[in-house]
Amino acid sequence: MSSPKRPHTGRRRNPEARDAILDATFELLSKDPGALTIDAIAEAADVGRQTIYRWWPTKGAVVAEAMARHAQAIVPVGGSGSFAENLTAFLTLSFAGLEDPGLLRALRQLAAAAQTDEHVAHALQDFTAQRRAALRALFASGQDSGDIRPDADLGMLVDMAYGVLWYRALISHAPLDAAAARSLAAQLLAAGSPR
């Protein structure tokens, strides 16, 4: 017997339905990105298509937000260790999220869709801005602790970190694993440390 449908939300934006849609999208994305459709999301979330389109204009926009939400959950801001430990942990968690082949394929598809779908591009820009701000705040804490020199270009350090992630994700010439994260953290520390 199928579970009962949620009550119609009308024009009201039901946070429970929204969460269910994002959870369903991410779960389907993890299993088979190629089979992800609005109908599949609606069925898995137990909502109507119109409920999805109330919040997102395209499938790509739903996918972008679902991935952003997942990344925020697995890469929390802050930490209780030293700056070097916190930086290494941040990069390790960021890279670990892309060791799943399904998620890596989804990220590539998202980057491709962002070139032609303004809604996906906007969602991807919002997501990357949030993650950039989180990493920049971490580098600023490194300045406060004396691990990063006061005149270091924090924007460039952030670009260096995410440049490696995106380059390896899109080109696949080398792995995005814990060893790569540790190596990158060491290089960033060397680039930003007081001389």
Backbone as CSV, one residue per row, in Angstrom:
resi,resn,N_x,N_y,N_z,CA_x,CA_y,CA_z,C_x,C_y,C_z
1,MET,0.847,-1.183,0.000,0.000,0.000,0.000,0.888,1.241,0.000
2,SER,0.602,2.188,-0.871,1.438,3.383,-0.952,1.084,4.338,0.180
3,SER,2.077,5.138,0.564,1.856,6.091,1.645,0.984,7.226,1.144
4,PRO,0.173,7.833,2.028,-0.709,8.920,1.594,0.091,10.136,1.174
5,LYS,-0.451,10.843,0.194,0.201,12.070,-0.265,0.133,13.132,0.827
6,ARG,1.144,14.013,0.844,1.087,15.137,1.776,-0.074,16.030,1.407
7,PRO,-0.635,16.754,2.372,-1.707,17.702,2.033,-1.214,18.724,1.024
8,HIS,-2.100,19.140,0.147,-1.750,20.144,-0.852,-1.311,21.411,-0.135
9,THR,-0.193,21.956,-0.563,0.362,23.124,0.125,-0.133,24.438,-0.456
10,GLY,-0.878,24.385,-1.567,-1.391,25.614,-2.164,-0.252,26.570,-2.474
11,ARG,-0.453,27.840,-2.175,0.589,28.823,-2.433,1.568,28.936,-1.283
12,ARG,1.228,28.291,-0.166,2.118,28.319,0.983,3.325,27.431,0.703
13,ARG,4.495,27.851,1.111,5.701,27.062,0.886,5.937,26.182,2.102
14,ASN,5.737,24.914,1.933,5.827,23.954,3.013,7.282,23.504,3.182
15,PRO,7.926,23.878,4.290,9.341,23.509,4.478,9.564,21.996,4.498
16,GLU,8.585,21.235,5.000,8.724,19.772,5.045,8.774,19.199,3.629
17,ALA,7.916,19.713,2.755,7.914,19.251,1.369,9.224,19.634,0.675
18,ARG,9.687,20.832,0.936,10.945,21.283,0.323,12.110,20.390,0.740
19,ASP,12.194,20.090,2.038,13.257,19.205,2.525,13.157,17.820,1.895
20,ALA,11.920,17.308,1.780,11.718,15.985,1.179,12.187,15.970,-0.273
21,ILE,11.929,17.052,-0.997,12.352,17.143,-2.402,13.871,17.149,-2.505
22,LEU,14.519,17.947,-1.667,15.983,18.018,-1.717,16.610,16.694,-1.301
23,ASP,16.046,16.048,-0.274,16.565,14.739,0.153,16.402,13.704,-0.953
24,ALA,15.219,13.685,-1.571,14.956,12.719,-2.641,15.874,12.967,-3.835
25,THR,16.060,14.233,-4.172,16.932,14.570,-5.304,18.340,14.071,-5.062
26,PHE,18.863,14.320,-3.858,20.230,13.900,-3.584,20.349,12.381,-3.576
27,GLU,19.360,11.695,-3.020,19.404,10.233,-2.984,19.366,9.649,-4.391
28,LEU,18.474,10.167,-5.235,18.391,9.699,-6.613,19.677,10.029,-7.377
29,LEU,20.213,11.198,-7.124,21.448,11.648,-7.757,22.597,10.709,-7.432
30,SER,22.656,10.250,-6.197,23.719,9.354,-5.752,23.633,7.992,-6.429
31,LYS,22.399,7.562,-6.729,22.213,6.228,-7.312,22.450,6.213,-8.811
32,ASP,21.796,7.134,-9.533,21.885,7.137,-10.993,21.526,8.512,-11.541
33,PRO,22.514,9.407,-11.671,22.226,10.767,-12.147,21.517,10.792,-13.496
34,GLY,21.790,9.820,-14.355,21.186,9.795,-15.682,19.684,9.543,-15.656
35,ALA,19.204,8.892,-14.598,17.777,8.565,-14.499,16.995,9.611,-13.718
36,LEU,17.664,10.676,-13.305,17.013,11.700,-12.492,16.104,12.569,-13.353
37,THR,14.818,12.571,-13.024,13.837,13.405,-13.714,12.968,14.094,-12.667
38,ILE,12.228,15.101,-13.082,11.295,15.770,-12.172,10.247,14.771,-11.680
39,ASP,9.781,13.892,-12.582,8.793,12.883,-12.175,9.371,11.941,-11.124
40,ALA,10.622,11.528,-11.299,11.248,10.630,-10.326,11.411,11.319,-8.971
41,ILE,11.798,12.593,-8.993,11.937,13.357,-7.740,10.580,13.479,-7.057
42,ALA,9.552,13.823,-7.834,8.213,13.992,-7.266,7.715,12.699,-6.633
43,GLU,7.930,11.595,-7.315,7.491,10.305,-6.776,8.245,9.957,-5.502
44,ALA,9.566,10.126,-5.509,10.374,9.785,-4.335,10.069,10.693,-3.145
45,ALA,9.752,11.949,-3.413,9.460,12.899,-2.335,7.989,12.893,-1.936
46,ASP,7.173,12.155,-2.708,5.737,12.069,-2.442,5.063,13.440,-2.535
47,VAL,5.392,14.154,-3.602,4.776,15.453,-3.879,4.395,15.501,-5.351
48,GLY,3.640,16.501,-5.724,3.306,16.692,-7.123,4.379,17.497,-7.841
49,ARG,4.409,17.361,-9.160,5.382,18.127,-9.961,5.249,19.625,-9.704
50,GLN,3.998,20.092,-9.554,3.770,21.520,-9.365,4.424,22.029,-8.087
51,THR,4.533,21.165,-7.081,5.198,21.565,-5.835,6.684,21.819,-6.087
52,ILE,7.288,20.992,-6.910,8.712,21.179,-7.248,8.891,22.481,-8.027
53,TYR,8.033,22.679,-9.026,8.170,23.878,-9.858,7.794,25.158,-9.112
54,ARG,7.147,25.030,-7.975,6.844,26.207,-7.167,8.138,26.828,-6.636
55,TRP,9.147,25.983,-6.358,10.406,26.470,-5.789,11.537,26.566,-6.805
56,TRP,11.558,25.650,-7.783,12.677,25.612,-8.728,12.167,25.617,-10.154
57,PRO,12.743,26.452,-11.021,12.262,26.537,-12.402,12.739,25.397,-13.303
58,THR,13.844,24.724,-12.921,14.377,23.638,-13.747,14.913,22.517,-12.865
59,LYS,15.079,21.360,-13.465,15.659,20.220,-12.743,17.069,20.561,-12.266
60,GLY,17.830,21.221,-13.103,19.197,21.578,-12.740,19.258,22.441,-11.495
61,ALA,18.286,23.335,-11.341,18.263,24.201,-10.165,18.003,23.388,-8.890
62,VAL,17.133,22.367,-8.998,16.882,21.486,-7.836,18.155,20.725,-7.484
63,VAL,18.800,20.188,-8.510,20.025,19.416,-8.301,21.111,20.277,-7.654
64,ALA,21.274,21.495,-8.140,22.301,22.388,-7.596,22.055,22.651,-6.119
65,GLU,20.797,22.914,-5.757,20.516,23.184,-4.346,20.680,21.938,-3.489
66,ALA,20.284,20.785,-4.019,20.437,19.537,-3.261,21.911,19.237,-2.995
67,MET,22.760,19.458,-3.999,24.191,19.217,-3.812,24.791,20.228,-2.841
68,ALA,24.364,21.475,-2.939,24.865,22.510,-2.034,24.488,22.184,-0.593
69,ARG,23.276,21.742,-0.406,22.800,21.391,0.941,23.607,20.227,1.507
70,HIS,23.883,19.242,0.662,24.665,18.089,1.111,26.095,18.504,1.460
71,ALA,26.683,19.350,0.635,28.065,19.784,0.881,28.164,20.561,2.180
72,GLN,27.172,21.367,2.486,27.186,22.133,3.735,27.113,21.200,4.933
73,ALA,26.399,20.083,4.770,26.257,19.133,5.874,27.551,18.370,6.116
74,ILE,28.271,18.005,5.040,29.469,17.189,5.236,30.727,18.020,5.449
75,VAL,30.680,19.305,5.114,31.853,20.161,5.316,31.456,21.311,6.238
76,PRO,31.340,21.040,7.522,30.959,22.112,8.446,32.055,23.152,8.579
77,VAL,31.652,24.346,8.946,32.616,25.437,9.139,33.146,25.369,10.564
78,GLY,34.423,25.641,10.710,35.009,25.680,12.053,35.734,24.393,12.385
79,GLY,36.209,24.325,13.591,36.940,23.159,14.061,37.615,23.502,15.361
80,SER,38.047,22.488,16.054,38.644,22.722,17.370,40.152,22.478,17.391
81,GLY,40.719,22.082,16.271,42.153,21.796,16.245,42.970,23.020,15.877
82,SER,44.219,22.772,15.511,45.083,23.847,15.039,44.607,24.296,13.664
83,PHE,45.146,25.418,13.198,44.762,25.888,11.871,45.093,24.841,10.817
84,ALA,46.285,24.258,10.880,46.693,23.249,9.898,45.746,22.054,9.925
85,GLU,45.343,21.617,11.112,44.419,20.483,11.230,43.050,20.837,10.663
86,ASN,42.586,22.043,10.967,41.272,22.460,10.467,41.264,22.602,8.949
87,LEU,42.340,23.150,8.390,42.434,23.285,6.939,42.463,21.913,6.272
88,THR,43.265,21.015,6.813,43.350,19.661,6.256,42.005,18.957,6.350
89,ALA,41.316,19.107,7.480,40.003,18.468,7.643,38.989,19.040,6.650
90,PHE,38.998,20.361,6.473,38.071,21.006,5.533,38.278,20.459,4.122
91,LEU,39.528,20.397,3.680,39.812,19.923,2.329,39.543,18.428,2.194
92,THR,39.867,17.661,3.220,39.628,16.216,3.175,38.136,15.921,3.040
93,LEU,37.315,16.615,3.825,35.867,16.419,3.739,35.325,16.886,2.387
94,SER,35.850,17.996,1.878,35.418,18.497,0.571,35.723,17.492,-0.528
95,PHE,36.915,16.925,-0.488,37.325,15.956,-1.496,36.555,14.649,-1.339
96,ALA,36.333,14.223,-0.095,35.672,12.937,0.157,34.279,12.898,-0.445
97,GLY,33.596,14.038,-0.447,32.261,14.074,-1.025,32.241,13.746,-2.507
98,LEU,33.392,13.899,-3.174,33.449,13.651,-4.614,34.126,12.323,-4.961
99,GLU,34.419,11.508,-3.954,34.970,10.178,-4.247,33.880,9.230,-4.728
100,ASP,32.629,9.585,-4.488,31.495,8.809,-4.988,31.357,9.084,-6.488
101,PRO,31.489,8.062,-7.343,31.418,8.287,-8.797,30.111,8.944,-9.245
102,GLY,29.002,8.593,-8.595,27.719,9.191,-8.968,27.684,10.671,-8.696
103,LEU,28.209,11.077,-7.548,28.222,12.500,-7.210,29.203,13.264,-8.092
104,LEU,30.308,12.624,-8.427,31.274,13.274,-9.307,30.665,13.505,-10.691
105,ARG,29.946,12.497,-11.212,29.247,12.662,-12.500,28.222,13.786,-12.414
106,ALA,27.506,13.823,-11.292,26.485,14.856,-11.116,27.109,16.245,-11.096
107,LEU,28.252,16.389,-10.424,28.926,17.685,-10.379,29.361,18.117,-11.778
108,ARG,29.870,17.186,-12.558,30.272,17.514,-13.926,29.069,17.941,-14.759
109,GLN,27.953,17.212,-14.607,26.742,17.563,-15.340,26.225,18.939,-14.919
110,LEU,26.345,19.215,-13.627,25.915,20.506,-13.106,26.758,21.631,-13.699
111,ALA,28.065,21.440,-13.746,28.953,22.452,-14.322,28.635,22.670,-15.798
112,ALA,28.324,21.585,-16.507,27.968,21.708,-17.920,26.635,22.437,-18.079
113,ALA,25.645,22.075,-17.248,24.323,22.706,-17.342,24.395,24.191,-17.016
114,ALA,25.310,24.569,-16.145,25.439,25.981,-15.750,25.852,26.863,-16.924
115,GLN,26.414,26.269,-17.974,26.831,27.052,-19.135,25.642,27.504,-19.974
116,THR,24.507,26.790,-19.861,23.357,27.117,-20.710,22.071,27.395,-19.925
117,ASP,22.050,27.086,-18.640,20.847,27.272,-17.823,21.153,28.307,-16.747
118,GLU,20.555,29.496,-16.876,20.870,30.585,-15.943,20.462,30.254,-14.509
119,HIS,19.430,29.436,-14.336,18.994,29.065,-12.991,20.032,28.166,-12.319
120,VAL,20.570,27.236,-13.084,21.630,26.372,-12.552,22.873,27.203,-12.277
121,ALA,23.200,28.103,-13.193,24.377,28.953,-13.012,24.255,29.776,-11.739
122,HIS,23.065,30.322,-11.497,22.846,31.132,-10.296,22.977,30.277,-9.031
123,ALA,22.382,29.082,-9.050,22.463,28.182,-7.889,23.908,27.760,-7.638
124,LEU,24.647,27.493,-8.714,26.043,27.093,-8.567,26.889,28.252,-8.039
125,GLN,26.598,29.465,-8.501,27.318,30.642,-7.999,27.056,30.857,-6.515
126,ASP,25.788,30.693,-6.110,25.450,30.840,-4.692,26.178,29.807,-3.845
127,PHE,26.174,28.571,-4.326,26.835,27.491,-3.598,28.333,27.747,-3.476
128,THR,28.982,28.076,-4.597,30.427,28.288,-4.541,30.766,29.518,-3.697
129,ALA,29.905,30.531,-3.723,30.150,31.714,-2.882,30.110,31.343,-1.401
130,GLN,29.183,30.481,-1.017,29.098,30.039,0.377,30.338,29.252,0.786
131,ARG,30.759,28.329,-0.076,31.927,27.503,0.260,33.206,28.349,0.251
132,ARG,33.291,29.305,-0.687,34.454,30.198,-0.716,34.519,31.032,0.563
133,ALA,33.362,31.536,0.995,33.318,32.345,2.218,33.750,31.517,3.426
134,ALA,33.333,30.258,3.473,33.702,29.382,4.591,35.221,29.156,4.618
135,LEU,35.808,28.894,3.443,37.247,28.654,3.402,38.016,29.947,3.664
136,ARG,37.516,31.060,3.156,38.171,32.346,3.415,38.172,32.655,4.913
137,ALA,37.052,32.357,5.590,36.976,32.568,7.044,37.999,31.690,7.761
138,LEU,38.192,30.493,7.243,39.201,29.607,7.836,40.602,30.191,7.661
139,PHE,40.893,30.715,6.471,42.202,31.351,6.260,42.347,32.604,7.137
140,ALA,41.263,33.344,7.324,41.324,34.520,8.205,41.645,34.102,9.632
141,SER,41.118,32.956,10.062,41.455,32.452,11.403,42.932,32.085,11.461
142,GLY,43.472,31.647,10.319,44.908,31.354,10.247,45.740,32.617,10.374
143,GLN,45.236,33.722,9.852,45.920,35.006,10.056,45.887,35.390,11.529
144,ASP,44.734,35.194,12.167,44.598,35.534,13.592,45.554,34.718,14.459
145,SER,45.772,33.453,14.061,46.648,32.584,14.860,48.119,32.742,14.499
146,GLY,48.406,33.516,13.432,49.792,33.714,13.013,50.306,32.658,12.051
147,ASP,49.426,31.725,11.628,49.841,30.678,10.688,49.855,31.175,9.246
148,ILE,49.069,32.216,8.972,49.017,32.836,7.647,49.434,34.294,7.821
149,ARG,50.350,34.751,6.973,50.863,36.114,7.150,49.770,37.157,6.928
150,PRO,49.869,38.293,7.587,48.813,39.325,7.524,48.530,39.852,6.126
151,ASP,49.553,39.893,5.249,49.341,40.455,3.910,49.029,39.383,2.862
152,ALA,48.766,38.157,3.296,48.471,37.090,2.339,47.168,37.397,1.594
153,ASP,47.134,37.065,0.313,45.946,37.263,-0.518,45.005,36.074,-0.275
154,LEU,44.044,36.261,0.628,43.162,35.161,1.000,42.295,34.700,-0.168
155,GLY,41.879,35.624,-1.008,41.095,35.248,-2.185,41.871,34.325,-3.106
156,MET,43.161,34.600,-3.271,43.985,33.748,-4.131,44.199,32.377,-3.498
157,LEU,44.383,32.328,-2.177,44.529,31.031,-1.507,43.260,30.194,-1.680
158,VAL,42.109,30.844,-1.572,40.837,30.138,-1.785,40.751,29.636,-3.220
159,ASP,41.125,30.487,-4.186,41.116,30.074,-5.593,42.044,28.885,-5.823
160,MET,43.190,28.911,-5.196,44.135,27.800,-5.351,43.510,26.500,-4.839
161,ALA,42.855,26.575,-3.692,42.247,25.369,-3.106,41.138,24.824,-3.999
162,TYR,40.194,25.689,-4.353,39.071,25.207,-5.162,39.459,24.979,-6.613
163,GLY,40.503,25.644,-7.059,40.995,25.382,-8.409,41.442,23.943,-8.553
164,VAL,42.130,23.432,-7.550,42.569,22.030,-7.571,41.356,21.110,-7.570
165,LEU,40.382,21.402,-6.695,39.201,20.547,-6.607,38.469,20.494,-7.955
166,TRP,38.174,21.661,-8.519,37.421,21.686,-9.772,38.225,21.108,-10.933
167,TYR,39.519,21.404,-10.983,40.338,20.883,-12.081,40.358,19.361,-12.055
168,ARG,40.598,18.804,-10.879,40.632,17.342,-10.784,39.256,16.724,-10.992
169,ALA,38.214,17.407,-10.537,36.860,16.883,-10.729,36.478,16.862,-12.208
170,LEU,36.839,17.906,-12.935,36.428,18.016,-14.330,37.351,17.282,-15.296
171,ILE,38.638,17.255,-14.998,39.606,16.650,-15.907,39.915,15.199,-15.552
172,SER,39.846,14.874,-14.277,40.083,13.506,-13.778,41.480,12.980,-14.080
173,HIS,42.466,13.856,-14.047,43.834,13.392,-14.299,44.492,12.838,-13.038
174,ALA,43.903,13.130,-11.870,44.460,12.677,-10.599,43.317,12.583,-9.587
175,PRO,43.485,11.774,-8.556,42.380,11.565,-7.611,42.107,12.744,-6.681
176,LEU,40.878,12.771,-6.200,40.469,13.699,-5.145,40.314,12.852,-3.887
177,ASP,41.419,12.584,-3.241,41.377,11.715,-2.068,42.053,12.399,-0.879
178,ALA,42.138,11.674,0.226,42.704,12.254,1.444,44.162,12.650,1.255
179,ALA,44.910,11.868,0.497,46.320,12.203,0.257,46.435,13.520,-0.506
180,ALA,45.570,13.709,-1.510,45.573,14.965,-2.275,45.195,16.136,-1.378
181,ALA,44.231,15.925,-0.489,43.808,16.988,0.420,44.940,17.381,1.360
182,ARG,45.661,16.395,1.889,46.792,16.694,2.787,47.901,17.434,2.046
183,SER,48.174,17.005,0.831,49.214,17.661,0.033,48.825,19.104,-0.284
184,LEU,47.578,19.307,-0.663,47.105,20.656,-0.969,47.164,21.541,0.266
185,ALA,46.744,21.021,1.415,46.790,21.804,2.657,48.224,22.235,2.950
186,ALA,49.170,21.328,2.773,50.581,21.654,3.027,51.070,22.741,2.075
187,GLN,50.676,22.660,0.802,51.099,23.658,-0.180,50.478,25.026,0.133
188,LEU,49.221,25.027,0.551,48.560,26.289,0.899,49.191,26.908,2.141
189,LEU,49.524,26.060,3.097,50.218,26.571,4.305,51.553,27.184,3.936
190,ALA,52.286,26.518,3.056,53.584,27.037,2.633,53.438,28.355,1.881
191,ALA,52.385,28.453,1.054,52.172,29.663,0.251,51.773,30.846,1.143
192,GLY,51.036,30.570,2.206,50.532,31.668,3.020,51.270,31.925,4.308
193,SER,52.209,31.062,4.663,52.854,31.192,5.973,53.822,32.369,6.022
194,PRO,54.021,32.910,7.205,54.991,34.019,7.355,56.374,33.554,6.925
195,ARG,57.112,34.426,6.253,58.460,34.050,5.793,59.481,34.378,6.864
